[in-house]
Amino acid sequence: MPKLTTIILSRLGALLMILTLVLPAAARPGDKLLNRPYADQKRWHLGFSVGTHFQDLDFTHNGFKTEVDGQWQVEVPAFDPGICVNVLADLRLHQYFNLRFSPGMYFGSKRAEMREWNSGWTQHQDIKTALVVLPLDLKISGDRLRNSRPYVTLGAMATFDVTRKKSDFLQFNTADAYLSVGLGCDFYLPFFKLNPEIKFCFGLTDILRHDRPDLDENPEIYNITKSLAKVKSKMVVITFYFE
């Protein structure tokens, strides 16, 4: 996860720098008027966003050993980008504070690798998700500098996985909750605002289903679940808001 975060931050930083230099030039040279000067004074406004995200799982092992003195280790070795689409309702609370509700859908996948160290037996599980997300964020903005305005967000998000559950090596609960922190920048264009944003989401609940009666007759596979104390989810979300 740290390596993934570093790569994403470096790329987003370069993108924000390019946008900061290019987008303000949308105004004509010498034009002293700001694009959409009253956009931030509206009590309510709506928008939408599209973007990508990366899902990760944080596995906590409990040291469980099988009868043959073997131990299972589980990890997510690689990350696959997913897509996300949201609608946005923004409520102005103060000159520098906005409350934002952006329900939507996240479609993504990740691969879990399970290895039994004693025998070297390795299994893989592709985990696909279709998440209904309900994020609520407090947007804290800085001062506007011509046609750009940086901001940070703090928030919470509820998610519900609506994919059909299968009898896999690992099963996960449908509902989860996250705390999130993000940063972005408003760019004021002649007809709308464009807001690139990166958000880091940290799962709060243990999403692993520990009770697996469907595996009672398959103890070798059930041992994978038994070796895990808890599993929490993480996400990095990159979105582009149009307001």
C-alpha positions in Angstrom: 0.0 0.0 0.0 2.7 2.6 0.8 4.4 2.0 -2.6 1.0 2.3 -4.4 0.3 5.5 -2.5 3.6 7.0 -3.4 3.1 6.3 -7.1 -0.4 7.7 -7.1 0.6 10.9 -5.2 3.5 11.6 -7.6 1.3 11.2 -10.7 -1.5 13.2 -9.2 0.9 16.0 -8.1 2.2 16.2 -11.7 -1.3 16.4 -13.0 -2.3 19.1 -10.6 0.7 21.1 -11.5 -0.1 20.9 -15.2 -3.7 21.8 -14.6 -2.7 24.7 -12.4 -0.6 26.1 -15.2 -2.9 25.3 -18.2 -6.5 25.9 -17.0 -6.1 29.5 -15.8 -5.0 30.3 -19.3 -8.6 29.7 -20.4 -9.2 33.4 -19.7 -8.1 35.8 -22.3 -4.7 37.6 -21.7 -5.3 40.7 -19.8 -8.9 39.8 -18.8 -9.3 40.7 -15.2 -12.6 39.0 -14.8 -12.7 35.7 -12.9 -14.5 32.6 -14.3 -17.7 31.9 -12.4 -17.0 34.5 -9.7 -20.2 33.7 -7.7 -20.0 29.9 -8.0 -19.0 29.5 -4.4 -21.7 31.7 -3.0 -24.6 29.4 -3.9 -26.3 27.7 -0.9 -26.7 24.5 -2.8 -25.2 23.1 -6.0 -25.1 19.8 -7.8 -22.5 17.9 -9.9 -21.1 14.5 -10.7 -17.8 12.7 -10.8 -16.0 10.0 -12.7 -12.7 8.4 -11.7 -10.7 5.3 -10.8 -9.8 3.6 -7.5 -7.5 0.9 -6.1 -8.7 -1.6 -3.5 -6.5 -3.3 -0.9 -7.0 -5.6 2.0 -5.1 -5.6 5.3 -4.9 -9.1 6.7 -4.2 -9.7 10.4 -3.0 -13.3 11.1 -3.5 -15.0 14.4 -0.8 -17.7 14.3 -3.2 -20.5 13.8 -1.4 -23.8 12.8 -2.9 -26.8 11.1 -2.6 -30.3 12.3 0.5 -30.9 10.2 2.1 -27.8 11.8 1.5 -25.6 8.8 0.5 -21.9 8.7 -1.4 -19.9 6.1 -0.3 -16.4 5.0 -2.7 -14.2 2.9 -1.9 -11.0 1.0 -2.9 -8.9 -1.9 0.2 -8.9 -4.2 -1.1 -6.6 -6.9 -3.6 -3.9 -7.5 -6.1 -3.5 -10.4 -7.7 -0.2 -11.1 -11.5 0.0 -10.9 -14.0 2.7 -12.0 -16.2 4.9 -9.9 -19.2 7.1 -10.8 -20.9 9.5 -8.3 -23.4 12.2 -8.2 -22.8 15.2 -5.9 -24.9 17.5 -3.6 -22.9 20.3 -2.0 -24.1 22.5 0.8 -22.3 25.7 1.6 -21.8 26.1 5.4 -19.3 28.9 5.5 -16.8 30.8 3.2 -14.3 27.9 3.8 -16.5 25.0 4.6 -18.9 22.8 2.5 -20.7 19.6 3.3 -20.7 17.2 0.4 -22.8 14.0 -0.2 -21.7 12.0 -3.2 -23.5 8.6 -3.5 -22.4 6.4 -6.3 -21.0 3.0 -7.5 -17.5 1.6 -7.3 -16.6 -1.3 -9.6 -13.3 -3.0 -8.8 -11.3 -6.2 -8.2 -8.3 -7.5 -6.4 -6.5 -10.8 -6.1 -5.8 -12.5 -2.8 -2.8 -14.9 -2.7 -2.9 -17.7 0.0 0.2 -19.7 0.8 0.6 -22.6 3.2 4.2 -22.3 4.3 4.8 -25.9 5.3 3.8 -27.5 2.1 4.2 -24.5 -0.3 0.6 -25.0 -1.5 -0.6 -21.7 -3.0 -4.1 -20.7 -3.9 -5.5 -17.5 -5.5 -8.9 -15.8 -5.3 -10.1 -13.1 -7.6 -12.4 -10.8 -5.5 -14.7 -8.7 -7.6 -16.9 -6.0 -6.0 -19.7 -3.7 -7.0 -20.0 -1.2 -4.2 -22.8 1.2 -3.5 -21.0 4.0 -1.7 -22.5 6.8 0.5 -19.7 9.3 1.2 -20.3 12.3 3.4 -17.4 14.8 3.5 -16.5 18.1 5.0 -14.6 20.2 2.4 -12.2 22.7 3.8 -11.1 25.2 1.1 -8.3 27.7 1.0 -8.5 31.2 -0.5 -9.2 31.4 -4.2 -6.2 32.4 -6.3 -7.7 33.7 -9.6 -9.2 30.5 -11.2 -8.0 27.9 -8.7 -8.7 27.0 -5.1 -7.1 24.1 -3.1 -9.0 22.2 -0.5 -8.8 19.1 1.8 -11.6 16.8 2.8 -12.4 14.8 6.0 -15.3 12.3 5.9 -16.9 9.0 6.5 -18.3 6.5 4.0 -20.7 3.6 4.1 -20.4 0.9 1.5 -22.6 -2.1 0.4 -21.3 -4.8 -1.9 -24.1 -5.9 -4.2 -22.2 -8.6 -6.0 -23.5 -12.2 -5.7 -21.6 -14.1 -3.0 -19.9 -17.3 -3.9 -18.5 -20.2 -1.8 -14.8 -19.1 -2.2 -11.8 -19.6 0.0 -12.6 -16.3 1.8 -15.9 -14.6 2.1 -16.6 -11.0 3.1 -19.4 -9.1 4.7 -21.6 -7.0 2.5 -21.5 -3.8 4.5 -18.4 -1.8 5.6 -17.6 1.7 6.9 -14.6 3.9 6.2 -13.0 7.1 7.4 -11.4 9.2 4.6 -9.1 12.1 4.1 -8.5 13.7 0.7 -7.0 16.7 -1.1 -7.8 18.4 -4.4 -8.2 21.7 -6.2 -11.1 23.6 -7.7 -10.4 24.9 -11.2 -12.9 27.5 -12.4 -13.6 27.2 -16.1 -16.0 29.5 -18.0 -19.0 27.1 -17.8 -18.2 24.8 -14.8 -15.8 23.8 -12.1 -13.4 20.9 -12.6 -12.1 19.4 -9.3 -9.4 16.6 -9.5 -9.2 14.9 -6.1 -7.4 12.1 -4.4 -8.9 10.4 -1.4 -7.5 7.8 1.1 -10.2 5.5 2.7 -9.5 3.3 5.7 -12.0 0.5 6.6 -13.2 0.4 10.2 -14.8 -3.0 10.5 -13.6 -6.6 10.2 -15.2 -7.7 6.9 -14.1 -11.4 7.0 -16.9 -14.0 7.5 -15.4 -16.2 10.2 -18.3 -18.6 10.4 -18.2 -20.8 7.3 -20.6 -23.8 7.7 -20.2 -24.4 3.9 -16.6 -25.4 4.5 -17.2 -27.9 7.4 -16.5 -30.8 5.0 -13.5 -29.1 3.6 -11.2 -28.4 6.6 -8.1 -27.7 4.5 -9.8 -24.7 2.9 -11.5 -23.6 6.2 -8.0 -23.4 7.7 -7.4 -20.3 5.6 -10.2 -18.4 7.3 -9.2 -19.8 10.7 -5.7 -18.3 10.3 -7.0 -14.8 10.1 -7.9 -12.7 13.1 -9.5 -9.9 11.0 -9.5 -8.3 7.6 -9.9 -4.6 6.9 -10.2 -2.9 3.6 -8.4 0.2 2.2 -9.0 2.3 -0.9 -7.2 5.0 -2.9 -9.8 7.0 -5.0 -8.9 9.4 -7.7 -11.9 11.4 -9.0 -12.7 14.3 -11.3 -15.7 16.4 -10.2 -17.7 18.5 -12.6 -19.8 21.2 -10.8 
